[in-house]
Amino acid sequence: MSRRPLDYSWWLLSRASGTVALILVTVSVLIGLLMASGLLKKPGLKRSLVASHEHLALIALVAIAVHGIALLGDRTLHPGPIGVLVPFQFSYRPVYTSLGIISGYLTAALALSFYARKRIGGGRWRRIHRYTVLAYVLGVAHALGAGSDTSIRVVRFGVLLSVLPAAGLFLARNRPRPAKAGSRPKPEAAPPGRETAADEVASGAPRPRLRTAAAGLTPSD
């Protein structure tokens, strides 16, 4: 029995939307790492890139949703809603498909966290947002392990090649930062009873001196 084109249409739609999602997430991650790396010197450029970073992440969410929903119409795999939404419930390459599901959830949570940044707090939001790299790595692993197109050498090489700039920017972001010029290390606090003359000057009052018999005073004075 020959298959009709309709039998492949949902599968092709899922493949196409998954590819688009990976490209969008890759570009969004590269922009985010570039902003965090400290390599941008042009004033105002970082602010303009924030909007692109946010919009690309949201469009990627739409592509991820289409990627999963399209699989529901596939007449070969028949994953069902549970197979698409719950990790390790899809029989097709379960490990790699599960990595894709987890990556999708992480990407959704991190992309939507833009709108809760004020409530979360800037510092905490930035710490949480670092997990974007993890979502990206899981997405790449899903594409390489579950994507049928990555069996093609050129496609697989292209996916791996896209990881190199992300890895370079990630290392640049986490490199040791040099100390600012003019900054001085804080002096170590002296232990109790060992204050120095500089401590006395800074406090504005000399520390009390013990009166001893050598000074001509008796302990009873």
C-alpha positions, -999 to 999 in steps of 0.1 A, spaced: 0 0 0 15 33 -11 15 63 12 -2 95 3 15 129 7 -9 137 36 7 109 56 40 129 56 27 164 58 25 166 96 59 150 100 74 175 76 57 204 94 71 192 127 106 189 112 104 223 97 91 240 129 117 222 150 145 235 127 131 270 129 128 268 167 165 256 170 177 285 148 157 311 168 168 298 201 204 297 189 204 333 178 186 344 210 212 326 232 240 341 212 226 376 217 221 370 254 257 357 259 270 386 238 253 411 261 265 393 292 301 389 280 310 426 284 323 427 248 298 454 237 313 488 239 290 509 218 266 529 239 229 520 234 237 488 215 230 466 244 196 482 250 185 476 214 196 440 215 175 433 246 143 437 225 156 413 198 166 388 225 132 388 240 112 387 207 133 359 193 127 338 224 89 344 222 88 335 185 109 304 193 82 293 218 56 295 190 78 273 168 83 248 196 46 246 202 40 240 164 68 214 165 50 194 192 14 199 180 23 188 145 34 154 158 -1 147 170 -12 145 134 16 122 124 1 89 112 33 69 117 46 77 152 12 83 169 28 99 200 -5 112 215 -7 141 239 12 122 267 40 114 244 44 150 234 40 166 268 55 141 293 92 130 292 101 94 286 66 85 274 73 86 236 86 53 222 106 70 194 141 76 206 128 82 242 160 97 257 164 123 230 128 132 226 126 136 264 155 160 263 136 180 237 105 181 260 125 193 290 143 219 268 109 232 256 96 236 292 128 253 303 127 276 273 91 286 280 97 293 316 128 314 309 113 333 280 81 341 300 102 352 330 108 385 312 74 396 323 80 386 359 114 403 362 103 431 385 85 407 408 114 383 409 140 410 413 168 418 388 196 399 406 176 367 411 162 369 375 197 371 361 208 341 381 177 321 369 182 333 333 216 316 332 198 283 328 190 294 292 223 278 282 211 245 297 179 247 277 199 254 246 223 225 251 193 201 257 177 214 225 209 207 205 212 172 220 175 166 211 181 178 175 212 156 170 197 125 186 160 127 175 161 148 144 159 128 112 177 155 92 208 153 114 216 120 98 227 141 69 264 150 74 260 186 63 231 192 86 248 176 116 280 196 109 259 228 107 243 222 141 276 214 157 292 245 141 265 267 156 276 256 191 311 270 187 303 308 189 279 300 218 307 282 237 332 310 230 308 337 243 300 315 273 337 313 282 340 351 277 311 357 300 326 336 328 362 347 324 378 363 355 373 401 354 403 423 362 401 445 392 391 481 385 419 507 385 422 526 418 405 500 438 423 489 470 419 457 489 401 461 522 425 458 552 420 428 573 403 435 606 427 433 636 418 407 663 403 420 695 428 437 717 453 443 689 440 476 674 467 496 657 474 533 659 457 538 625 425 523 641 427 549 669 430 577 644 401 564 623 379 561 654 388 595 667 395 583 702 426 567 717 421 533 732 424 533 770 458 526 785 462 503 815 477 521 844 506 501 859 529 504 888 557 513 864 540 546 858 540 553 895 504 542 901 491 514 922 463 490 912 441 507 938 442 541 921 
